[in-house]
């Protein structure tokens, strides 16, 4: 879990440390994205601070990592 007020840089550090290795290990046949915006800085529920740019960078990374799945 991320601490409250986690922003783009820490979010992407965590993503890069976990997601690519998990995809490599488990070799999923499909990747499904649930694109809620609860990590976005304007969402009051989770208290994270991802910007729209940071969120889209996450989606781009997932699309690149899962290409051909």
Secondary structure by P-SEA (a helix, b strand, c coil): cccccccaaaaaaaaaacaaaaaaaacccbbbbbcccccccccccccbbbcaaaaaaaaaaaaaaaccc
